[in-house]
Amino acid sequence: MDPSDPVFSANETLQTIKRRRSIRLFTKQEVPDDLIRILLQAANEAPSAHNQQSWRFIVMRDRKKLGLAHLTTIRSAEFPRPASTLLRMAARSIAGAPAVIAVANTGDLIRHGTQLFKVEKEMAHDFFRTMEIQSSAAAVENLLLAATSLGLATVWLGILYLIKDEVLEFLEEPKGEFMAVVPVGYPSTPGHRPQKQPLGIKVRHIDY
């Protein structure tokens, strides 16, 4: 559907999707706890494989948030460009946001599913590992869209996957297959809408 289509323009959900931006700079205005809770409730409503909801949300403010920013800055020195540059940028976003929400897998689906499925163990592990990642990614997207609908800004700091195990240890979470870090705040800039490639080159119809 073309974003200029009247149906797109009139639909609140579609408009929220269109407005979402990755914002890395925030004002100093605090985000109330009740709004953070709404974001977490939205994330928790995401679809999940076998309804296992095998995710955990960790909310950071103040010293814990700054500690994560410091860890990211220190580790950035061990990577070549452009990874080191992106890690330092991520650290600034973490430090500058009023709140940071991390998402981690519990691993429950991998453990239980691998035991239940009567197939080769390695195949079952890969199957449920992928489903845990898909489920948690859906939860993060719910969080991002909910934030946009409330006038909040977010960014999914995918570059932190390079130091995933260290981040999970810092958060006192077990090692897992998925980790996301999302700074949350009020935008200091409107954000730039990246140019999207035409839908026509992304879609293939099969009519037989």
N, CA and C atoms as a LAMMPS dump frame, in Angstrom:
ITEM: TIMESTEP
0
ITEM: NUMBER OF ATOMS
624
ITEM: BOX BOUNDS ff ff ff
-5.0000000000000000e+02 5.0000000000000000e+02
-5.0000000000000000e+02 5.0000000000000000e+02
-5.0000000000000000e+02 5.0000000000000000e+02
ITEM: ATOMS id mol type element x y z
1 1 1 N 0.838 -1.196 0
2 1 2 C 0 0 0
3 1 3 C 0.873 1.246 0
4 2 1 N 0.54 2.177 -0.835
5 2 2 C 1.27 3.434 -0.928
6 2 3 C 0.967 4.277 0.302
7 3 1 N 2.01 4.806 1.021
8 3 2 C 1.765 5.641 2.201
9 3 3 C 0.884 6.855 1.923
10 4 1 N 0.772 7.257 0.651
11 4 2 C -0.093 8.387 0.312
12 4 3 C -1.533 7.955 0.095
13 5 1 N -1.785 6.655 0.091
14 5 2 C -3.133 6.126 -0.094
15 5 3 C -4.029 6.627 1.043
16 6 1 N -5.276 7.043 0.741
17 6 2 C -6.177 7.549 1.794
18 6 3 C -6.403 6.574 2.938
19 7 1 N -6.453 5.265 2.634
20 7 2 C -6.641 4.278 3.699
21 7 3 C -5.45 4.289 4.642
22 8 1 N -4.247 4.366 4.086
23 8 2 C -3.033 4.44 4.898
24 8 3 C -3.069 5.673 5.785
25 9 1 N -3.437 6.809 5.2
26 9 2 C -3.44 8.074 5.928
27 9 3 C -4.485 8.106 7.037
28 10 1 N -5.584 7.37 6.855
29 10 2 C -6.677 7.411 7.823
30 10 3 C -6.521 6.381 8.936
31 11 1 N -5.596 5.449 8.782
32 11 2 C -5.454 4.36 9.743
33 11 3 C -4.381 4.701 10.765
34 12 1 N -4.763 4.725 12.032
35 12 2 C -3.845 5.157 13.09
36 12 3 C -2.645 4.226 13.219
37 13 1 N -2.87 2.938 13.131
38 13 2 C -1.766 1.983 13.246
39 13 3 C -0.78 2.154 12.102
40 14 1 N -1.281 2.287 10.883
41 14 2 C -0.408 2.461 9.736
42 14 3 C 0.356 3.782 9.818
43 15 1 N -0.277 4.806 10.344
44 15 2 C 0.409 6.082 10.509
45 15 3 C 1.537 5.978 11.542
46 16 1 N 1.308 5.216 12.609
47 16 2 C 2.365 5.004 13.607
48 16 3 C 3.558 4.297 12.983
49 17 1 N 3.29 3.294 12.154
50 17 2 C 4.374 2.587 11.467
51 17 3 C 5.148 3.561 10.581
52 18 1 N 4.429 4.419 9.885
53 18 2 C 5.073 5.376 8.989
54 18 3 C 5.906 6.403 9.76
55 19 1 N 5.465 6.796 10.958
56 19 2 C 6.154 7.836 11.729
57 19 3 C 7.371 7.329 12.487
58 20 1 N 7.461 6.035 12.673
59 20 2 C 8.561 5.52 13.498
60 20 3 C 9.917 5.886 12.908
61 21 1 N 10.808 6.35 13.766
62 21 2 C 12.169 6.716 13.367
63 21 3 C 13.152 6.138 14.379
64 22 1 N 14.385 5.966 13.959
65 22 2 C 15.47 5.633 14.891
66 22 3 C 16.082 6.944 15.354
67 23 1 N 15.828 7.295 16.621
68 23 2 C 16.287 8.562 17.206
69 23 3 C 17.388 8.255 18.216
70 24 1 N 18.523 8.909 18.068
71 24 2 C 19.674 8.612 18.925
72 24 3 C 19.994 9.727 19.915
73 25 1 N 19.331 10.875 19.79
74 25 2 C 19.565 12.008 20.687
75 25 3 C 18.269 12.367 21.395
76 26 1 N 18.354 12.564 22.709
77 26 2 C 17.162 12.746 23.53
78 26 3 C 17.275 14.02 24.376
79 27 1 N 16.115 14.553 24.754
80 27 2 C 16.1 15.663 25.69
81 27 3 C 16.339 15.109 27.098
82 28 1 N 16.445 15.998 28.07
83 28 2 C 16.665 15.57 29.454
84 28 3 C 15.357 15.248 30.178
85 29 1 N 14.236 15.405 29.497
86 29 2 C 12.941 15.135 30.122
87 29 3 C 12.815 13.666 30.49
88 30 1 N 12.435 13.416 31.735
89 30 2 C 12.295 12.041 32.203
90 30 3 C 11.077 11.37 31.582
91 31 1 N 11.159 10.069 31.397
92 31 2 C 10.028 9.278 30.925
93 31 3 C 9.375 8.637 32.147
94 32 1 N 8.111 8.971 32.431
95 32 2 C 7.453 8.428 33.634
96 32 3 C 7.401 6.908 33.623
97 33 1 N 7.398 6.349 34.827
98 33 2 C 7.349 4.891 34.954
99 33 3 C 6.092 4.303 34.326
100 34 1 N 4.97 5.04 34.383
101 34 2 C 3.743 4.48 33.825
102 34 3 C 3.832 4.338 32.305
103 35 1 N 4.566 5.245 31.629
104 35 2 C 4.75 5.109 30.193
105 35 3 C 5.689 3.943 29.864
106 36 1 N 6.727 3.774 30.677
107 36 2 C 7.622 2.62 30.479
108 36 3 C 6.831 1.324 30.626
109 37 1 N 5.932 1.3 31.603
110 37 2 C 5.122 0.089 31.808
111 37 3 C 4.232 -0.183 30.594
112 38 1 N 3.673 0.866 29.998
113 38 2 C 2.848 0.687 28.8
114 38 3 C 3.677 0.09 27.667
115 39 1 N 4.907 0.579 27.499
116 39 2 C 5.786 0.021 26.462
117 39 3 C 6.042 -1.464 26.712
118 40 1 N 6.284 -1.805 27.958
119 40 2 C 6.558 -3.208 28.287
120 40 3 C 5.321 -4.081 28.093
121 41 1 N 4.15 -3.53 28.406
122 41 2 C 2.922 -4.29 28.174
123 41 3 C 2.72 -4.536 26.68
124 42 1 N 3.009 -3.511 25.87
125 42 2 C 2.886 -3.668 24.418
126 42 3 C 3.862 -4.721 23.914
127 43 1 N 5.096 -4.682 24.405
128 43 2 C 6.094 -5.675 23.999
129 43 3 C 5.654 -7.079 24.391
130 44 1 N 5.065 -7.198 25.557
131 44 2 C 4.654 -8.502 26.069
132 44 3 C 3.457 -9.087 25.319
133 45 1 N 2.772 -8.247 24.547
134 45 2 C 1.635 -8.708 23.743
135 45 3 C 2.067 -9.294 22.396
136 46 1 N 3.354 -9.273 22.12
137 46 2 C 3.834 -9.773 20.826
138 46 3 C 3.543 -11.261 20.671
139 47 1 N 3.395 -11.716 19.43
140 47 2 C 3.244 -13.159 19.212
141 47 3 C 4.541 -13.876 19.557
142 48 1 N 4.407 -15.086 20.054
143 48 2 C 5.609 -15.86 20.373
144 48 3 C 5.37 -17.318 20.045
145 49 1 N 6.434 -17.99 19.675
146 49 2 C 6.334 -19.407 19.296
147 49 3 C 5.782 -20.228 20.45
148 50 1 N 4.725 -21 20.166
149 50 2 C 4.082 -21.848 21.175
150 50 3 C 3.631 -21.042 22.397
151 51 1 N 3.462 -19.732 22.207
152 51 2 C 3.051 -18.821 23.28
153 51 3 C 3.941 -18.951 24.517
154 52 1 N 5.219 -19.217 24.309
155 52 2 C 6.138 -19.398 25.425
156 52 3 C 6.604 -18.069 26.019
157 53 1 N 6.491 -16.98 25.224
158 53 2 C 6.886 -15.65 25.726
159 53 3 C 8.269 -15.713 26.407
160 54 1 N 9.194 -16.311 25.689
161 54 2 C 10.515 -16.59 26.277
162 54 3 C 11.421 -15.367 26.156
163 55 1 N 10.983 -14.289 26.793
164 55 2 C 11.753 -13.048 26.806
165 55 3 C 11.757 -12.457 28.212
166 56 1 N 12.695 -11.59 28.433
167 56 2 C 12.759 -10.859 29.699
168 56 3 C 13.144 -9.421 29.388
169 57 1 N 12.521 -8.476 30.095
170 57 2 C 12.783 -7.052 29.891
171 57 3 C 13.511 -6.488 31.109
172 58 1 N 14.579 -5.753 30.846
173 58 2 C 15.377 -5.15 31.914
174 58 3 C 15.382 -3.64 31.701
175 59 1 N 14.86 -2.907 32.668
176 59 2 C 14.771 -1.445 32.574
177 59 3 C 15.916 -0.834 33.362
178 60 1 N 16.66 0.056 32.713
179 60 2 C 17.818 0.703 33.346
180 60 3 C 17.66 2.215 33.354
181 61 1 N 18.047 2.794 34.46
182 61 2 C 18.141 4.243 34.581
183 61 3 C 19.435 4.559 35.348
184 62 1 N 19.784 5.811 35.386
185 62 2 C 20.83 6.326 36.263
186 62 3 C 22.136 5.529 36.169
187 63 1 N 22.641 5.051 37.31
188 63 2 C 23.987 4.478 37.34
189 63 3 C 24.11 3.213 36.491
190 64 1 N 23.08 2.372 36.491
191 64 2 C 23.154 1.131 35.707
192 64 3 C 23.239 1.452 34.229
193 65 1 N 22.445 2.416 33.792
194 65 2 C 22.472 2.834 32.389
195 65 3 C 23.843 3.4 32.021
196 66 1 N 24.395 4.232 32.897
197 66 2 C 25.715 4.818 32.625
198 66 3 C 26.802 3.749 32.654
199 67 1 N 26.613 2.74 33.493
200 67 2 C 27.57 1.633 33.522
201 67 3 C 27.588 0.87 32.207
202 68 1 N 26.416 0.682 31.609
203 68 2 C 26.355 0.009 30.315
204 68 3 C 27.008 0.863 29.231
205 69 1 N 26.793 2.175 29.29
206 69 2 C 27.431 3.071 28.329
207 69 3 C 28.949 3.01 28.461
208 70 1 N 29.436 2.959 29.691
209 70 2 C 30.887 2.89 29.931
210 70 3 C 31.446 1.578 29.387
211 71 1 N 30.762 0.466 29.652
212 71 2 C 31.199 -0.832 29.137
213 71 3 C 31.296 -0.794 27.615
214 72 1 N 30.298 -0.214 26.978
215 72 2 C 30.261 -0.157 25.517
216 72 3 C 31.413 0.688 24.978
217 73 1 N 31.685 1.793 25.633
218 73 2 C 32.795 2.66 25.208
219 73 3 C 34.133 1.945 25.34
220 74 1 N 34.348 1.284 26.467
221 74 2 C 35.608 0.566 26.698
222 74 3 C 35.805 -0.53 25.653
223 75 1 N 34.744 -1.292 25.394
224 75 2 C 34.864 -2.396 24.44
225 75 3 C 35.031 -1.905 23.005
226 76 1 N 34.547 -0.703 22.719
227 76 2 C 34.64 -0.18 21.346
228 76 3 C 36.082 -0.054 20.886
229 77 1 N 37.002 0.179 21.819
230 77 2 C 38.411 0.356 21.465
231 77 3 C 39.028 -0.924 20.913
232 78 1 N 38.383 -2.048 21.13
233 78 2 C 38.928 -3.333 20.691
234 78 3 C 38.482 -3.716 19.28
235 79 1 N 37.645 -2.877 18.67
236 79 2 C 37.127 -3.176 17.336
237 79 3 C 37.656 -2.175 16.319
238 80 1 N 37.863 -2.609 15.093
239 80 2 C 38.253 -1.673 14.031
240 80 3 C 37.046 -0.85 13.586
241 81 1 N 37.335 0.212 12.852
242 81 2 C 36.232 0.958 12.245
243 81 3 C 35.575 0.103 11.165
244 82 1 N 34.269 0.282 10.9
245 82 2 C 33.351 1.246 11.503
246 82 3 C 32.706 0.755 12.788
247 83 1 N 32.968 -0.505 13.191
248 83 2 C 32.317 -1.047 14.378
249 83 3 C 32.617 -0.21 15.619
250 84 1 N 33.872 0.22 15.79
251 84 2 C 34.228 1.013 16.973
252 84 3 C 33.465 2.329 17.003
253 85 1 N 33.307 2.958 15.841
254 85 2 C 32.572 4.219 15.773
255 85 3 C 31.11 4.02 16.139
256 86 1 N 30.506 2.974 15.616
257 86 2 C 29.097 2.707 15.899
258 86 3 C 28.879 2.347 17.367
259 87 1 N 29.829 1.64 17.959
260 87 2 C 29.712 1.319 19.381
261 87 3 C 29.797 2.575 20.246
262 88 1 N 30.685 3.493 19.882
263 88 2 C 30.776 4.75 20.643
264 88 3 C 29.499 5.573 20.484
265 89 1 N 28.935 5.584 19.295
266 89 2 C 27.659 6.274 19.077
267 89 3 C 26.56 5.642 19.929
268 90 1 N 26.558 4.318 20.002
269 90 2 C 25.57 3.621 20.822
270 90 3 C 25.734 3.987 22.294
271 91 1 N 26.977 4.075 22.753
272 91 2 C 27.234 4.442 24.144
273 91 3 C 26.681 5.828 24.455
274 92 1 N 26.824 6.759 23.52
275 92 2 C 26.293 8.116 23.734
276 92 3 C 24.764 8.102 23.81
277 93 1 N 24.138 7.281 22.982
278 93 2 C 22.678 7.189 23.028
279 93 3 C 22.205 6.595 24.351
280 94 1 N 22.908 5.58 24.833
281 94 2 C 22.562 4.968 26.115
282 94 3 C 22.71 5.969 27.249
283 95 1 N 23.823 6.677 27.265
284 95 2 C 24.075 7.64 28.339
285 95 3 C 23.096 8.805 28.289
286 96 1 N 22.684 9.214 27.089
287 96 2 C 21.836 10.387 26.959
288 96 3 C 20.363 10.138 27.105
289 97 1 N 19.933 8.883 27.08
290 97 2 C 18.508 8.567 27.194
291 97 3 C 18.083 8.519 28.656
292 98 1 N 16.882 8.983 28.97
293 98 2 C 16.399 8.894 30.359
294 98 3 C 16.245 7.457 30.847
295 99 1 N 15.903 6.562 29.932
296 99 2 C 15.727 5.147 30.298
297 99 3 C 16.224 4.271 29.161
298 100 1 N 16.624 3.079 29.511
299 100 2 C 17.072 2.097 28.524
300 100 3 C 16.389 0.776 28.847
301 101 1 N 15.833 0.156 27.824
302 101 2 C 15.184 -1.145 27.998
303 101 3 C 15.983 -2.189 27.225
304 102 1 N 16.413 -3.207 27.909
305 102 2 C 17.09 -4.328 27.266
306 102 3 C 16.133 -5.508 27.197
307 103 1 N 16.288 -6.299 26.155
308 103 2 C 15.452 -7.485 25.968
309 103 3 C 16.379 -8.683 25.789
310 104 1 N 16.099 -9.734 26.51
311 104 2 C 16.928 -10.939 26.426
312 104 3 C 16.043 -12.171 26.385
313 105 1 N 16.522 -13.207 25.729
314 105 2 C 15.826 -14.489 25.733
315 105 3 C 16.024 -15.202 27.06
316 106 1 N 15.014 -15.942 27.473
317 106 2 C 15.176 -16.779 28.661
318 106 3 C 15.803 -18.124 28.313
319 107 1 N 15.655 -18.55 27.059
320 107 2 C 16.144 -19.87 26.664
321 107 3 C 15.174 -20.998 26.974
322 108 1 N 13.995 -20.658 27.571
323 108 2 C 13.041 -21.697 27.966
324 108 3 C 12.541 -22.498 26.772
325 109 1 N 12.241 -21.8 25.68
326 109 2 C 11.712 -22.498 24.511
327 109 3 C 12.745 -23.453 23.939
328 110 1 N 14.004 -23.031 23.913
329 110 2 C 15.063 -23.903 23.396
330 110 3 C 15.172 -25.165 24.252
331 111 1 N 15.168 -24.976 25.564
332 111 2 C 15.324 -26.126 26.459
333 111 3 C 14.14 -27.074 26.371
334 112 1 N 12.928 -26.532 26.486
335 112 2 C 11.747 -27.398 26.507
336 112 3 C 11.482 -28.012 25.144
337 113 1 N 11.606 -27.197 24.091
338 113 2 C 11.322 -27.7 22.758
339 113 3 C 12.279 -28.784 22.327
340 114 1 N 13.554 -28.613 22.647
341 114 2 C 14.553 -29.611 22.263
342 114 3 C 14.267 -30.945 22.93
343 115 1 N 13.709 -30.903 24.135
344 115 2 C 13.365 -32.137 24.837
345 115 3 C 12.103 -32.787 24.272
346 116 1 N 11.143 -31.947 23.832
347 116 2 C 9.851 -32.46 23.4
348 116 3 C 9.87 -32.994 21.977
349 117 1 N 10.593 -32.322 21.087
350 117 2 C 10.589 -32.732 19.686
351 117 3 C 11.44 -33.98 19.494
352 118 1 N 10.842 -35.003 18.895
353 118 2 C 11.54 -36.271 18.702
354 118 3 C 12.287 -36.252 17.36
355 119 1 N 13.169 -35.267 17.234
356 119 2 C 14.029 -35.19 16.058
357 119 3 C 15.46 -35.043 16.549
358 120 1 N 16.366 -35.065 15.605
359 120 2 C 17.779 -34.955 15.948
360 120 3 C 18.005 -33.697 16.792
361 121 1 N 18.769 -33.834 17.875
362 121 2 C 18.861 -32.785 18.886
363 121 3 C 19.387 -31.47 18.317
364 122 1 N 20.399 -31.542 17.47
365 122 2 C 20.963 -30.315 16.906
366 122 3 C 19.946 -29.6 16.02
367 123 1 N 19.177 -30.359 15.262
368 123 2 C 18.146 -29.763 14.406
369 123 3 C 17.074 -29.087 15.262
370 124 1 N 16.647 -29.756 16.327
371 124 2 C 15.629 -29.186 17.213
372 124 3 C 16.147 -27.908 17.871
373 125 1 N 17.414 -27.916 18.282
374 125 2 C 17.997 -26.728 18.908
375 125 3 C 17.98 -25.547 17.946
376 126 1 N 18.402 -25.767 16.704
377 126 2 C 18.415 -24.679 15.72
378 126 3 C 17.004 -24.175 15.439
379 127 1 N 16.056 -25.085 15.387
380 127 2 C 14.665 -24.733 15.128
381 127 3 C 14.129 -23.809 16.219
382 128 1 N 14.29 -24.208 17.482
383 128 2 C 13.737 -23.425 18.578
384 128 3 C 14.571 -22.175 18.869
385 129 1 N 15.856 -22.243 18.569
386 129 2 C 16.693 -21.039 18.68
387 129 3 C 16.167 -19.953 17.742
388 130 1 N 15.874 -20.334 16.512
389 130 2 C 15.356 -19.371 15.542
390 130 3 C 14.015 -18.82 15.995
391 131 1 N 13.159 -19.668 16.528
392 131 2 C 11.845 -19.197 16.978
393 131 3 C 11.951 -18.268 18.178
394 132 1 N 12.909 -18.499 19.065
395 132 2 C 13.113 -17.572 20.183
396 132 3 C 13.551 -16.206 19.672
397 133 1 N 14.458 -16.184 18.712
398 133 2 C 14.927 -14.923 18.146
399 133 3 C 13.771 -14.194 17.471
400 134 1 N 12.97 -14.91 16.679
401 134 2 C 11.836 -14.292 16
402 134 3 C 10.846 -13.707 17.007
403 135 1 N 10.56 -14.45 18.057
404 135 2 C 9.593 -13.994 19.053
405 135 3 C 10.068 -12.73 19.757
406 136 1 N 11.323 -12.721 20.182
407 136 2 C 11.842 -11.559 20.894
408 136 3 C 11.95 -10.341 19.984
409 137 1 N 12.28 -10.571 18.709
410 137 2 C 12.327 -9.457 17.759
411 137 3 C 10.946 -8.842 17.582
412 138 1 N 9.908 -9.674 17.574
413 138 2 C 8.541 -9.16 17.484
414 138 3 C 8.205 -8.309 18.709
415 139 1 N 8.67 -8.73 19.881
416 139 2 C 8.423 -7.956 21.095
417 139 3 C 9.093 -6.583 21.02
418 140 1 N 10.314 -6.547 20.488
419 140 2 C 11.014 -5.27 20.36
420 140 3 C 10.272 -4.348 19.396
421 141 1 N 9.808 -4.889 18.275
422 141 2 C 9.079 -4.049 17.316
423 141 3 C 7.805 -3.486 17.942
424 142 1 N 7.09 -4.298 18.721
425 142 2 C 5.921 -3.778 19.438
426 142 3 C 6.31 -2.611 20.327
427 143 1 N 7.427 -2.757 21.014
428 143 2 C 7.904 -1.704 21.907
429 143 3 C 8.189 -0.412 21.129
430 144 1 N 8.873 -0.538 19.987
431 144 2 C 9.222 0.632 19.187
432 144 3 C 7.976 1.353 18.69
433 145 1 N 6.998 0.594 18.219
434 145 2 C 5.782 1.218 17.691
435 145 3 C 4.946 1.838 18.805
436 146 1 N 4.882 1.17 19.961
437 146 2 C 4.152 1.743 21.087
438 146 3 C 4.778 3.068 21.509
439 147 1 N 6.113 3.115 21.53
440 147 2 C 6.799 4.359 21.899
441 147 3 C 6.459 5.48 20.919
442 148 1 N 6.476 5.171 19.633
443 148 2 C 6.141 6.167 18.621
444 148 3 C 4.735 6.694 18.829
445 149 1 N 3.8 5.816 19.124
446 149 2 C 2.405 6.225 19.304
447 149 3 C 2.229 7.139 20.509
448 150 1 N 3.153 7.071 21.465
449 150 2 C 3.079 7.895 22.68
450 150 3 C 3.95 9.145 22.599
451 151 1 N 4.533 9.397 21.435
452 151 2 C 5.38 10.573 21.272
453 151 3 C 6.785 10.396 21.81
454 152 1 N 7.181 9.153 22.071
455 152 2 C 8.521 8.868 22.576
456 152 3 C 9.436 8.473 21.417
457 153 1 N 10.727 8.589 21.657
458 153 2 C 11.737 8.237 20.661
459 153 3 C 12.515 7.015 21.134
460 154 1 N 12.915 6.191 20.188
461 154 2 C 13.683 4.985 20.497
462 154 3 C 14.68 4.715 19.382
463 155 1 N 15.634 3.848 19.689
464 155 2 C 16.525 3.309 18.661
465 155 3 C 16.939 1.903 19.101
466 156 1 N 16.894 0.971 18.182
467 156 2 C 17.331 -0.402 18.46
468 156 3 C 18.818 -0.459 18.131
469 157 1 N 19.642 -0.598 19.152
470 157 2 C 21.097 -0.559 18.985
471 157 3 C 21.625 -1.943 18.615
472 158 1 N 21.431 -2.298 17.368
473 158 2 C 21.835 -3.622 16.914
474 158 3 C 23.326 -3.873 17.007
475 159 1 N 24.137 -2.807 16.951
476 159 2 C 25.59 -2.969 16.99
477 159 3 C 26.053 -3.608 18.297
478 160 1 N 25.257 -3.496 19.36
479 160 2 C 25.67 -4.083 20.64
480 160 3 C 25.69 -5.605 20.613
481 161 1 N 25.152 -6.191 19.55
482 161 2 C 25.244 -7.64 19.429
483 161 3 C 26.699 -8.094 19.371
484 162 1 N 27.595 -7.204 18.939
485 162 2 C 29.019 -7.545 18.896
486 162 3 C 29.57 -7.86 20.287
487 163 1 N 28.944 -7.292 21.318
488 163 2 C 29.405 -7.544 22.691
489 163 3 C 28.26 -8.155 23.508
490 164 1 N 27.449 -8.976 22.847
491 164 2 C 26.248 -9.537 23.456
492 164 3 C 26.528 -10.242 24.782
493 165 1 N 27.524 -11.098 24.815
494 165 2 C 27.769 -11.866 26.037
495 165 3 C 28.175 -10.967 27.198
496 166 1 N 28.99 -9.93 26.904
497 166 2 C 29.385 -9.001 27.968
498 166 3 C 28.192 -8.188 28.475
499 167 1 N 27.31 -7.804 27.553
500 167 2 C 26.119 -7.053 27.959
501 167 3 C 25.218 -7.92 28.831
502 168 1 N 25.005 -9.164 28.426
503 168 2 C 24.163 -10.054 29.219
504 168 3 C 24.773 -10.294 30.608
505 169 1 N 26.067 -10.438 30.665
506 169 2 C 26.721 -10.598 31.974
507 169 3 C 26.531 -9.345 32.822
508 170 1 N 26.674 -8.172 32.204
509 170 2 C 26.471 -6.91 32.92
510 170 3 C 25.05 -6.816 33.462
511 171 1 N 24.094 -7.331 32.699
512 171 2 C 22.687 -7.293 33.109
513 171 3 C 22.328 -8.423 34.065
514 172 1 N 23.317 -9.282 34.365
515 172 2 C 23.105 -10.441 35.235
516 172 3 C 22.068 -11.386 34.648
517 173 1 N 22.14 -11.546 33.321
518 173 2 C 21.281 -12.474 32.601
519 173 3 C 22.143 -13.61 32.057
520 174 1 N 21.573 -14.812 31.935
521 174 2 C 22.353 -15.917 31.376
522 174 3 C 22.641 -15.68 29.899
523 175 1 N 23.69 -16.295 29.407
524 175 2 C 24.006 -16.184 27.993
525 175 3 C 22.828 -16.723 27.184
526 176 1 N 22.504 -16.007 26.12
527 176 2 C 21.361 -16.402 25.31
528 176 3 C 21.591 -16.106 23.845
529 177 1 N 20.576 -16.386 23.055
530 177 2 C 20.68 -16.243 21.61
531 177 3 C 20.302 -14.847 21.131
532 178 1 N 19.648 -14.071 21.977
533 178 2 C 19.122 -12.782 21.546
534 178 3 C 19.373 -11.736 22.627
535 179 1 N 19.705 -10.546 22.174
536 179 2 C 19.866 -9.432 23.102
537 179 3 C 19.612 -8.154 22.321
538 180 1 N 18.755 -7.291 22.856
539 180 2 C 18.502 -5.992 22.239
540 180 3 C 18.582 -4.918 23.312
541 181 1 N 19.1 -3.762 22.945
542 181 2 C 19.18 -2.618 23.855
543 181 3 C 18.493 -1.44 23.17
544 182 1 N 17.497 -0.85 23.848
545 182 2 C 16.675 0.203 23.26
546 182 3 C 16.63 1.41 24.196
547 183 1 N 17.393 2.476 23.918
548 183 2 C 17.239 3.723 24.664
549 183 3 C 15.854 4.32 24.395
550 184 1 N 15.272 4.93 25.417
551 184 2 C 13.929 5.514 25.313
552 184 3 C 13.941 6.916 25.902
553 185 1 N 13.352 7.863 25.193
554 185 2 C 13.27 9.222 25.712
555 185 3 C 12.405 10.08 24.812
556 186 1 N 12.503 11.393 25.024
557 186 2 C 11.822 12.335 24.151
558 186 3 C 12.832 12.865 23.137
559 187 1 N 12.448 12.947 21.876
560 187 2 C 13.422 13.299 20.828
561 187 3 C 13.905 14.733 20.933
562 188 1 N 15.205 14.92 20.755
563 188 2 C 15.751 16.274 20.693
564 188 3 C 15.755 16.789 19.261
565 189 1 N 15.586 15.865 18.299
566 189 2 C 15.464 16.214 16.883
567 189 3 C 14.332 15.385 16.299
568 190 1 N 13.716 15.835 15.208
569 190 2 C 12.599 15.086 14.641
570 190 3 C 12.989 13.754 14.025
571 191 1 N 14.234 13.591 13.698
572 191 2 C 14.667 12.346 13.081
573 191 3 C 14.489 12.379 11.577
574 192 1 N 15.291 11.592 10.903
575 192 2 C 15.288 11.553 9.446
576 192 3 C 14.624 10.283 8.967
577 193 1 N 13.696 10.421 8.037
578 193 2 C 13.046 9.246 7.457
579 193 3 C 13.9 8.731 6.304
580 194 1 N 14.468 7.545 6.464
581 194 2 C 15.316 7.017 5.397
582 194 3 C 14.506 6.724 4.139
583 195 1 N 15.159 6.849 3.026
584 195 2 C 14.502 6.563 1.759
585 195 3 C 14.263 5.07 1.625
586 196 1 N 13.029 4.69 1.415
587 196 2 C 12.687 3.279 1.254
588 196 3 C 12.721 2.901 -0.226
589 197 1 N 13.214 1.739 -0.506
590 197 2 C 13.222 1.27 -1.88
591 197 3 C 11.791 0.996 -2.342
592 198 1 N 11.53 1.168 -3.627
593 198 2 C 10.168 0.936 -4.133
594 198 3 C 9.676 -0.46 -3.805
595 199 1 N 8.42 -0.536 -3.407
596 199 2 C 7.844 -1.818 -3.034
597 199 3 C 7.873 -2.805 -4.196
598 200 1 N 7.792 -2.273 -5.403
599 200 2 C 7.755 -3.129 -6.572
600 200 3 C 8.959 -4.023 -6.74
601 201 1 N 10.123 -3.583 -6.231
602 201 2 C 11.318 -4.415 -6.374
603 201 3 C 11.5 -5.362 -5.19
604 202 1 N 10.604 -5.261 -4.214
605 202 2 C 10.704 -6.109 -3.028
606 202 3 C 9.649 -7.22 -3.002
607 203 1 N 8.711 -7.159 -3.923
608 203 2 C 7.592 -8.085 -3.886
609 203 3 C 7.553 -8.932 -5.152
610 204 1 N 7.278 -10.2 -4.959
611 204 2 C 7.089 -11.105 -6.095
612 204 3 C 5.785 -11.863 -5.87
613 205 1 N 4.875 -11.797 -6.811
614 205 2 C 3.595 -12.482 -6.719
615 205 3 C 3.672 -13.828 -7.458
616 206 1 N 3.161 -14.858 -6.807
617 206 2 C 3.086 -16.174 -7.424
618 206 3 C 1.615 -16.539 -7.533
619 207 1 N 1.109 -16.628 -8.739
620 207 2 C -0.323 -16.829 -8.968
621 207 3 C -0.661 -18.224 -9.481
622 208 1 N 0.247 -19.166 -9.274
623 208 2 C -0.037 -20.506 -9.759
624 208 3 C 0.465 -21.509 -8.726
